[in-house]
């Protein structure tokens, strides 16, 4: 019975640490700043017109989040990497994480002209640290939950 209580307490402590870490290191403020900066840059950028079949190639020396606003959804691919482009698209605004020194192609694969605006926001160390802390807290919370369940099962079996 004492062992099961010890396991329950250990699981509860792990969950509490995970919740505290998540609340302290949550990237919400950093992400809010990045999104506001990106939208500000996007609104200031000049529109580029792509003819059917035409493309724009972009290369960045550092990792960035590329935000694209287009009149129609455009095809995006990267050269120099075998991984697919991971993009999020809402109302023709696309966000893409771009690795350093990788060429990104924005391709108009429509039969009409497409107008695009884009902005590149650097991925800073503080954002990376916040996301890492969030992932660690989620993992710690999961492990704490499993330990908590094991403790309750041990407690129930001992009765």
VENPEWO-V190667 format. One record per residue. N is the residue number from 1. RES is the residue in one small letter. PSI is psi in whole degrees, -180 to 180 (999 if undefined). OMEGA is omega in degrees with one decimal (* if undefined). Layout:
BEGIN
n=<N;N>
res=<RES;RES>
psi=<PSI;PSI>
omega=<OMEGA;OMEGA>
END
This chain:
BEGIN
n=<1;2;3;4;5;6;7;8;9;10;11;12;13;14;15;16;17;18;19;20;21;22;23;24;25;26;27;28;29;30;31;32;33;34;35;36;37;38;39;40;41;42;43;44;45;46;47;48;49;50;51;52;53;54;55;56;57;58;59;60;61;62;63;64;65;66;67;68;69;70;71;72;73;74;75;76;77;78;79;80;81;82;83;84;85;86;87;88;89;90;91;92;93;94;95;96;97;98;99;100;101;102;103;104;105;106;107;108;109;110;111;112;113;114;115;116;117;118;119;120;121;122;123;124;125;126;127;128;129;130;131;132;133;134;135;136;137;138;139;140;141;142;143;144;145;146;147;148;149;150;151;152;153;154;155;156;157;158;159>
res=<x;x;x;x;x;x;x;x;x;x;x;x;x;x;x;x;x;x;x;x;x;x;x;x;x;x;x;x;x;x;x;x;x;x;x;x;x;x;x;x;x;x;x;x;x;x;x;x;x;x;x;x;x;x;x;x;x;x;x;x;x;x;x;x;x;x;x;x;x;x;x;x;x;x;x;x;x;x;x;x;x;x;x;x;x;x;x;x;x;x;x;x;x;x;x;x;x;x;x;x;x;x;x;x;x;x;x;x;x;x;x;x;x;x;x;x;x;x;x;x;x;x;x;x;x;x;x;x;x;x;x;x;x;x;x;x;x;x;x;x;x;x;x;x;x;x;x;x;x;x;x;x;x;x;x;x;x;x;x>
psi=<-38;-38;-41;-38;-39;-42;-40;-45;-42;-43;-42;-38;-43;-42;-42;-43;-41;-43;-45;-44;-41;-44;-37;-43;14;133;12;-47;-42;-43;-39;-43;-45;-43;-45;-40;-42;-45;-36;-45;-38;-42;-30;-22;154;145;142;134;126;125;164;129;-9;156;165;132;138;140;135;135;-21;161;137;164;119;122;127;129;122;154;-26;156;129;156;132;130;160;139;159;5;145;-8;146;161;124;115;155;127;122;121;47;19;119;137;132;134;126;128;158;147;33;132;127;129;127;111;133;102;26;171;2;171;146;134;129;150;144;155;144;125;122;141;107;166;-35;-37;-42;-45;-41;-42;-39;-44;-37;-44;-41;-43;-38;-42;-43;-40;-40;-47;-43;-40;-43;-45;-40;-45;-44;-42;-44;-37;-45;-41;-43;-37;-29;-23;999>
omega=<179.0;179.9;180.0;176.6;176.9;179.4;177.8;-179.9;178.7;177.8;179.3;178.2;178.3;178.6;179.5;177.8;-179.9;179.5;179.3;179.3;179.5;-178.3;-178.4;-173.0;-178.8;-177.0;-174.6;-179.5;-179.7;178.7;178.1;177.8;-179.0;-179.3;178.9;177.5;-179.6;-179.9;175.8;178.4;-179.6;179.5;-179.5;-175.4;179.7;-179.6;176.0;179.1;177.2;174.2;176.8;-179.9;-178.9;178.4;173.8;177.2;-177.6;176.1;179.6;-178.5;-179.5;177.4;-178.6;166.6;-178.6;178.9;-176.9;173.3;-176.0;178.4;174.4;178.7;-179.9;178.2;-178.8;172.1;-177.7;172.5;177.8;177.0;179.9;-178.9;179.3;177.2;175.6;-175.9;174.3;-174.7;175.4;177.9;178.4;168.5;-174.4;175.4;-177.1;171.6;-176.1;177.2;-180.0;176.2;174.9;179.4;177.7;179.4;173.9;-169.9;173.1;178.4;176.1;179.3;178.0;179.1;176.3;179.1;-179.3;168.3;178.0;177.6;179.1;-179.6;-179.9;175.3;-176.2;-180.0;-178.7;176.8;178.2;179.2;179.9;178.4;177.4;178.6;177.6;178.2;178.3;-179.4;177.0;177.5;178.9;177.2;178.0;178.8;178.4;178.1;178.8;178.9;178.0;178.7;177.9;178.4;178.1;177.3;177.5;179.5;-179.7;-179.6;-179.0;-177.6;*>
END
